[in-house]
Amino acid sequence: MLSLHRLSKSYPGVSALQDISLEVRAGELFGILGPDGAGKTTLFRILATLLLPDSGSGRIDGLDLVRDYRAIRRRIGYMPGKFSLYQDLSVGENLEFFARVFGVTVAQRYDWIRDIYAQLEPFRTRRAGALSGGMKQKLALSCALIHQPQILLLDEPGTGVDPVSRQEFWDLLLRLKATGMTILVSTPNMDEAAKCDRIALLQRGRILALDAPDALATAYPLPLYAVRAEAMYPLIRDLRGFGPTARCYAFGEYAHLALQTPTPESAIRYFLESKGHRDVEVFPIPATIEDSFIHLMEQSV
């Protein structure tokens, strides 16, 4: 459905994308996971045919990303990270406008957007700029879907909305995926990435790894422990000075300790108690996507 080969893009003084190659299968929910500045928005603007790449090639539904940009625009639905609809138009007027752009009517496509638009219909006459963050998100998705695209491009759709609205939005995406729609979504959130079929880890314009979320987590190569004591910051400082330590960082209520070689839990506990730490807890844990991402980022430096 979508393939990229060695795609690159630079701005003055910044290499935004470097040799990006990937394939997204038909019907797949594919995630691009990376922090701010990783290159996610640049990639999505190229896929939406709003930017030209400096080099490399890409195809969407068999069409060339540069040469066939007009045909591609009829096959994609694009939802940028920043709300970009007409804020002075009402909910209904925005939807009608985008329907006309694609030569359809809201009535013709109502069944296709019913699940999403039904939550907006009571506010049909309200200005888009007066909607809450979650409602703006649903309106933008309705407008991106009104022409029934074959592939949906969503650039950080969970940004700026409350957790409940974000979960509702992902429930909508999973229902869309069940219809066979291909969805490409970018996110800085590990919990959102875990919902995807496959994810690419993007950092500084490069893909560090690409696989299913569970596969990326299980590929973590180091022994990993969760450690807790009374004082977190002195704990992390001392663990970073522990001989076998590869890295140590805060992770919720615990510190995650990655070791270069297998080390008994008793040795870790003895070391910390010798440093004066009290109520020490140490136990082995499976790696998460975030642990794998941190490991790959440090390996790439």
N, C-alpha and C positions, 0 to 999 in steps of 0.2 A: 504493500500500500504506500509506504514512504521509505525512500532510501537516500542516504547521503554518503558521498565519497570525498574525503579529504577537504571538507569545506572550511574555509578560513575567512576571517574578516578582521580588519584593523582600523582603528581610529588614530589620529595623530598622537603618538607616544604611547598607545595602548594596543596590545594584541588581544582582541576580544574573543576570537575563536581560532583554534589552531588544529588543523587536520581532523575535523570532526567526521567520523564515519559511523553510521548506524543504520539499522533497518527496523521499521515498525511494521508488524504483521497486521493484516486485515482483522478487525474485530478485537484488537488488543488495547488494553489500557496501559499506556507506556508513560513512565515518569522520568523527568529530568530533575535530579536532586542536586542542589548546590546552594552555597551561601550567596548573599548579595555581592554583585561584582563578578560572579563566576562566568557570566556570558549567556545566561538563560534568555533574557529579553532580546538580545541581539539575535540569537538563534531563532526565536519565535518570529521576530520581525522578518527575517529572511524566509522562513517557511510560509509566512503570510504574504509573501511577494511585495513587502514594503521596503525592503533593503536588498541591494545586490551584494552577493559575496565577492570577495576579491579573487578567490580561486576555489577550485573544487567544483563539484556538480551535485545535483539532487534531482529526484523525481518524486512526484506525488501522483498516485493512481496512473502511473505510466507516462505522465506529462513532465517535460523538462521545466525545472524550477524557474529558469530565466526566460527561455524562449516562449513557453506556453503559459505565461503568468495570467492572462485573461481567463483562460479555461480553468486554471487552477482555482481562481477566486470564486468560481461558481460551485466548486466541489468542497471547499473548506468553510468551516465556521470558525471565526477568530474572536477570542475574548481577551483583550489586553489586560495587563495587571492593573492599570489605572482606569477608573470608570471614565468612559469616553463617549457616552451617549449624549444627546442634546438635553441639557439640564433644564432648559426653559420649556421644553415640550412635555406633555403629559405622558404617562405610561402608555396609554393607548396610541397616542400620536407617534411616539418613538417606534412602537412595534409596526404600525401601519407604514411608516416611512421605510423601514428596512424591508418589509414585505414587497413594497413597490419597487425598490431598487433591484430586487431579484425577480421581478415580474410575476409575483404571486400575490394572493390576498390572505389576510389573517384567517378568514373563513375557510379557505382551502387547506390551510396547514394547522387549523386549530387542534385537531385530534393529535397531531404530532407533538405539540407543545402543551397539551392540556394539563399534564401533571405539574408542570412548572408554573404556567400562567394562571392556573386556578387560584394560586395563592396571591396573585397580583391583581386579579380582576376587581376585588372590592375597592382598589385604589386606582382604577383605570383613569380617572380624571386628575389625579394628583401629579404635580410636576415631578419629573424624575429627580431633580436636585433636592427635593424635600423627602425622599425615601431614606429609610435606614440603610446601613451598610449591607445587611443581608438581603433586603429587598432590591437594592441596586444590582447586586450580584445576580439575582434571579431574573431581573429584567434584561441584563446584559446577555445572560445565557439564552433567554427566549429569543432575543434579536439575532444571536449567532446561529440559532437552530431553525429560524423561520423558513428558510429555503430548503430544509432537509439535506444538510451537507453529508458527504461521505466520511469526512474526517473532521474532528473537532480539535482546535488548538486553544488551550487554556493556559495563559501565562499567570502563574501564582494566583489562582482564583480564591484562595483562602486568606489572602492578605487583607487586613483591615476590617475583618468581621468577627463577631463574637463566636465562642466555641460551639454554641448550639446551632447557629446559622451555618457554620463551617461543616458540621456533621450532617445537617440537612442537605447541604449542597453535594457532599460526597455520596449521600444516599441516592440523590438524583443522577449523579454520574454513573453509579453502578447499575441503575435501572436503564440508562441509555446504553451502557455497554451490553446489557442483556438483549438489546434489540439488534446487536451486531455492529454498532457504530464503532469506528476506530477513534480512540481518544489519546491525544498527546498532551500531557499536563506538566507544568513546571512547578516546583515547590521548594522552599527551604526547610520544610517540616518533615522529620523522620516518620511521624505517625501517618501522614498522608502518603508518603512514598511506599509504606508497607502495604497499602491497599492496591498498589499497581501490580500488573502481571510481571513486568520487568522494569528495571530502572537503570539509568545511566548516571553515574556519579561525576558531576562536572565541577572542576576547580580551575580557576585562572584560564578559562577557555579551552581546557583539555578534558577529555573523558578519561577518568582514572580507572573505571571498571564498569562493566555492563552485564547484568544477569538478573535473575529473579531475586527478590528481597531476601528470602530464606537462604538462597545459595550464597549471596554476598556475605551474609552474617556467618554462615558455617565455614566460609573460606578463611575466616580470621585465623592467623597462623600461630598466635602466641598463647601461653597459659594466661587466663584472666581471672582475677579475684575481685570480689566486692569487699571493701574494708570500711569499718566505722569505729570511731572512738569518741570521747567526749568533746574534743576540740578538732574541728575539721581542717582548718588551715594549717596548724602545726603538723597535723597528721600527714597531709599531702606533702608538705615541705620535707618531712623526715623520710617518707616513702620514696621520694625522688632521690634521696641519698642512699637508699638501700642498694647494696651491690648488684643483685640480679635485675633491678628495675629497668624496663625499657621505656615506660611512660606511666604517669599517674595523673588523674584529673578528676574533678568533682563530677558526680553523676547523681543528681537528686540528693537523697540522704546519705549516700555512700560515696566513697572514692573508688574508682575503677583502677585497678593495678594490673598492668601488663608486664609480664616477666620475660626475660630473654631465655631463661631455662626453667624447667619444672622445679619448683621449690616447695617443700612441705609447709602446710599452713602453720604448723607449730614454729617453724623458723621465722615466719613473718610476725607471728604474735610475740615471740621472744624478743625480736628486734625492737618492736614498738614498745613493749613493756620496759625494755632497758632504756628507752628514751623518755620514760615517765608517763606514757599514755595509759589511761584507765578505761575499763569497760570495752575492751577491744573485741570486735567481731571480724572474723575472716572466713570467707567461704568461696569456693570456685563457682563461676557463673558462665553461661553461654554468652557469646558476643551478640550485640545488637547491630543493626545497620549503622548506627552512629559510631560505635566502636570501630567498625570496619572502615568507615569514612575517615575518621581521625587517623587511623593507621595508614591508609593510602595517601592522605594529604601529607603526612610527615615523610613518607617514603618518596614522594614526588619532589620534595624540596631539594 
